[in-house]
Amino acid sequence: MWWFLAELAGAGIVGGDADDAFWRCASNAGSWDVSGNGRRVDVKRAWHHKPDGIGFGGPRSGSYNPGHVDDILLPHIEDDDITIRHIYAADGQVTTTATGRPRAAYRVPADDLNRFMEKRSDVYWYASLSDLAPYLVGGPRPEDGQP
């Protein structure tokens, strides 16, 4: 659910600031998720990692390809930011709702993120809040207590 909510929040951020925006659902669809005003944006859920930065899923190739994606949007969503509810019906149907809001969101041009992100494992990357600060598009400023 965290990844799905990150995708939807990212689509909302891009769509809310664009005349023409749509969401493609998954990163494997041409290596991007959201388009708005001609910009291809890949959305990656980010989480608190150490006091001074966030972790996020990144490219296995070692860098983002600016030929495939223009910006990377990192919505910072923690487990505590999401509420999940289930309603069970007598006929066996289950309705699930999930609500959540990113603590912050960073929209970084792919070339810039390639320059300062650090690989931490085969499946996730790290970026410091000081490097990300100029790209904050939603949420409190780092000096206000982020993350």
Buried (B, 14 or more C-beta within 10 A) or exposed (E): EBBEBBBBBBBBBBBEEBEEBEBBEEBEEEBBBBBBEEBBBBBBBBBBBEEEBBBBBBBEEEBBEEEEBBBBBBBBBBEEBBEEEEEEEEEEEEEEEEEBEBBBBBBBBBEBBBEEBEBBEEEBBBBBBEBBEEBBBBBEEBEEEBB
